[in-house]
Amino acid sequence: MDLFMNIASGICLLVGSFLILTGGIGLLRFPDFYTRMHAAGITDTLATSLVLTGLILQNPDALVILKLVMILLLTLLISPTASHALAKAAIRSGLEPMVKEQKDNQESK
């Protein structure tokens, strides 16, 4: 059972780290605010969940597990809400999403 927990924890930590890396690449590569926010919001929530799950599987102490579960639940609630609030604030302030024609014009210059 200990070997299974170590393998499952390692897989969660590895996949979570990979998602964090891809989210960072998405922040650098995507063209506008909304696509960058999507890359950050989606990968942040899933990657954090996987990393915290991997840490929960590694730790035998009940108090530490309880704290990690509380952080996980707060992350699952706060991260999507923050992404939604950012998008709504951007729309209200007049920031328009980049459409295909604008992207084609920027690439041709």
C-alpha positions, 0 to 999 in steps of 0.5 A, spaced: 500 500 500 505 504 501 508 503 494 501 505 491 501 511 495 508 513 493 506 512 486 500 515 486 503 521 489 508 522 484 504 522 478 499 527 481 505 531 483 508 530 476 502 532 472 500 538 477 507 540 475 507 539 468 500 543 468 503 549 472 509 549 466 503 549 461 499 554 464 506 559 464 507 557 457 500 559 455 501 566 459 507 568 455 504 565 448 497 567 448 495 573 444 490 577 449 488 578 456 482 573 455 486 567 452 491 568 457 486 569 463 483 562 461 490 559 461 492 561 467 485 560 471 484 553 468 491 550 469 492 554 476 485 550 479 487 543 476 494 544 477 494 546 484 488 541 486 493 535 483 499 538 487 495 538 493 492 531 492 500 529 491 502 532 498 496 529 501 498 522 499 505 523 502 503 526 509 501 521 514 499 527 519 492 528 520 493 535 522 497 537 516 492 533 511 486 537 514 490 543 513 491 541 505 484 539 504 482 546 507 487 549 502 484 545 496 477 547 498 478 554 498 482 554 492 477 550 488 472 555 490 476 562 490 480 561 483 474 560 478 471 566 482 477 570 481 477 568 474 470 570 473 471 577 476 477 579 472 473 577 466 467 581 468 471 587 470 475 587 463 469 587 459 466 592 464 472 597 463 471 596 455 477 591 454 474 587 447 476 580 446 481 579 440 477 576 434 480 573 428 480 578 423 484 583 428 489 577 429 490 576 422 492 583 421 497 583 427 500 577 424 501 580 417 504 586 419 
